[in-house]
């Protein structure tokens, strides 16, 4: 494993001072861990009736929300000790966590219902495209390209609408557990769609 990481000054010349390739690898793994942690917290608390905004706050990844017609960011997260990149952006963590939950349920439903391969491919492709648009939106905001971010959120919402239409074609599972997974899939998709629409609206009125 040590041979995998290079401490060559040439390789690390563009890294933040004091950060080696090994440090960045740990940073990547931390992002993955946070995504998995958010997915776990979401799965438990959504069943308890918590909203996405409430769950994000519980997980420590709060996001801009709408209250009384105004948007505000109540996040108290601090990243002073780490570089600020897309990998620790709240919207990135939240959207990736939701997609992780969605893919888990979708995979189980595919196994139970023996869905047609073309339908599986269409839904999987749309999920990948949604993930890309949401990541690009978060990154665009960091670059102060709010109009581009809004376009990406709207594109993600469009893809989620397509997924809603496609999931309606999934054969009904025979087991109650399978049917519950379908309900959870729909719930996650609607949460993601609402997140995209809220972010796009907030950017359009300059609240974020």
C-alpha positions in Angstrom: 0.0 0.0 0.0 2.8 2.4 0.8 4.1 2.1 -2.8 0.8 3.3 -4.0 1.3 6.8 -2.4 4.0 9.0 -3.8 5.8 11.5 -1.7 7.8 12.8 -4.7 8.0 16.6 -4.6 7.0 16.8 -8.2 3.7 14.9 -7.5 2.9 17.1 -4.5 4.0 20.4 -5.8 0.4 21.6 -6.5 -1.1 20.3 -3.2 -1.9 22.5 -0.2 1.1 23.0 2.0 1.5 20.1 4.3 -0.9 17.8 2.4 0.6 14.7 0.8 -1.1 12.2 -1.6 -1.8 10.1 1.4 -3.6 13.0 3.1 -5.8 13.5 0.0 -6.6 9.7 -0.1 -7.8 10.0 3.5 -9.9 13.0 2.6 -11.5 11.0 -0.2 -12.3 8.1 2.2 -13.8 10.6 4.7 -16.2 11.9 2.1 -17.2 8.3 1.3 -17.8 7.6 5.0 -19.9 10.7 5.4 -22.1 9.7 2.4 -22.6 6.3 3.9 -23.4 7.8 7.3 -25.9 10.2 5.8 -27.6 7.4 3.9 -27.9 5.4 7.2 -29.3 8.3 9.1 -31.7 9.1 6.3 -33.0 5.5 6.1 -33.8 5.4 9.8 -35.2 8.8 10.3 -37.3 9.1 7.1 -39.3 6.1 8.4 -39.9 8.1 11.6 -41.5 10.9 9.6 -38.6 13.3 9.6 -38.2 15.6 6.6 -35.1 15.7 4.5 -34.2 19.1 6.0 -34.5 17.7 9.6 -32.5 14.6 8.7 -29.7 16.7 7.1 -29.5 18.8 10.3 -29.3 15.6 12.4 -26.5 14.4 10.2 -24.7 17.7 10.5 -25.1 18.6 6.8 -27.7 21.3 6.9 -28.7 23.1 3.7 -30.5 26.2 2.7 -34.2 25.9 3.5 -37.3 28.0 3.0 -39.1 29.6 6.0 -41.6 32.3 5.8 -40.9 32.8 2.1 -37.2 33.5 2.8 -34.2 31.2 2.2 -31.4 30.9 4.7 -28.5 28.6 5.4 -28.4 27.4 9.0 -25.4 25.1 8.6 -23.0 25.3 11.5 -20.5 23.0 9.8 -16.9 24.2 10.0 -14.2 23.1 7.6 -11.4 25.3 8.7 -9.0 22.4 9.1 -9.6 20.9 5.7 -9.6 22.2 2.1 -13.1 23.2 0.8 -13.9 21.1 -2.3 -17.0 19.4 -3.8 -16.3 16.4 -1.7 -17.3 18.1 1.5 -20.1 20.3 0.0 -23.4 19.6 1.9 -25.5 19.2 -1.2 -22.9 16.8 -2.6 -23.0 14.7 0.5 -26.8 14.8 0.8 -27.5 13.9 -2.9 -24.9 11.1 -2.9 -26.4 9.7 0.3 -29.9 9.7 -1.2 -28.6 8.1 -4.4 -26.9 5.4 -2.3 -30.2 4.6 -0.6 -32.0 4.7 -3.9 -29.5 2.3 -5.6 -29.7 -0.1 -2.7 -33.5 -0.4 -2.8 -33.5 -0.5 -6.6 -31.0 -3.3 -6.7 -33.1 -5.4 -4.4 -36.3 -4.7 -6.4 -34.4 -5.7 -9.6 -33.5 -9.1 -8.1 -37.1 -9.8 -6.9 -39.1 -8.7 -9.9 -36.7 -9.8 -12.7 -37.2 -6.5 -14.4 -36.6 -6.3 -18.2 -33.0 -5.5 -18.9 -33.8 -2.4 -21.0 -35.8 -0.9 -18.1 -33.0 -1.6 -15.7 -30.6 0.1 -18.0 -32.8 3.1 -18.6 -33.4 3.8 -14.9 -29.7 3.2 -14.1 -28.6 5.6 -16.8 -31.0 8.3 -15.5 -29.7 7.9 -12.0 -26.1 8.4 -13.2 -27.2 11.5 -15.1 -29.0 12.9 -12.1 -26.0 12.4 -9.9 -23.8 14.2 -12.4 -26.2 17.2 -12.7 -26.5 17.6 -9.0 -22.7 17.4 -8.5 -22.2 20.0 -11.3 -24.8 22.2 -9.7 -23.1 22.2 -6.3 -19.7 22.9 -7.9 -21.2 25.7 -10.0 -22.4 27.4 -6.9 -18.9 27.3 -5.4 -17.7 28.9 -8.6 -20.3 31.7 -8.2 -22.0 30.5 -11.4 -25.5 30.6 -10.0 -27.3 30.6 -13.4 -25.3 27.5 -14.4 -26.1 25.9 -11.0 -29.8 26.6 -11.5 -29.8 25.0 -14.9 -28.1 21.9 -13.5 -30.6 21.6 -10.7 -33.5 21.9 -13.2 -31.9 19.3 -15.5 -31.5 17.0 -12.4 -35.2 17.5 -11.6 -36.1 16.7 -15.2 -34.2 13.4 -15.0 -35.9 12.6 -11.7 -39.3 13.2 -13.4 -38.2 10.6 -16.0 -37.2 8.2 -13.3 -40.7 8.6 -11.7 -42.2 7.6 -15.1 -39.9 4.7 -15.5 -40.3 3.3 -12.0 -44.1 3.1 -12.6 -43.3 0.4 -15.2 -41.5 -1.8 -12.6 -43.5 -5.1 -12.1 -45.2 -5.2 -8.7 -43.1 -7.2 -6.2 -44.8 -10.3 -4.7 -43.5 -9.7 -1.2 -44.6 -7.0 1.2 -40.9 -6.1 1.7 -40.5 -5.6 -2.1 -43.6 -3.4 -2.2 -42.2 -1.4 0.7 -39.0 -0.9 -1.2 -41.0 0.5 -4.1 -42.6 3.0 -1.7 -39.2 4.0 -0.4 -37.8 4.4 -3.9 -40.6 6.8 -4.8 -40.2 8.7 -1.5 -36.4 9.2 -2.1 -37.0 10.3 -5.7 -39.5 12.9 -4.5 -37.1 14.1 -1.8 -34.4 14.5 -4.4 -36.7 16.3 -6.8 -37.9 18.7 -4.1 -34.3 19.4 -3.1 -33.4 20.3 -6.7 -36.5 22.5 -7.1 -35.8 24.3 -3.8 -32.2 24.9 -4.7 -33.1 26.2 -8.2 -35.8 28.5 -6.8 -33.4 29.8 -4.1 -30.7 30.6 -6.7 -33.3 32.3 -9.0 -34.1 34.8 -6.3 -30.6 35.2 -5.1 -31.1 33.8 -1.6 -28.1 31.5 -1.5 
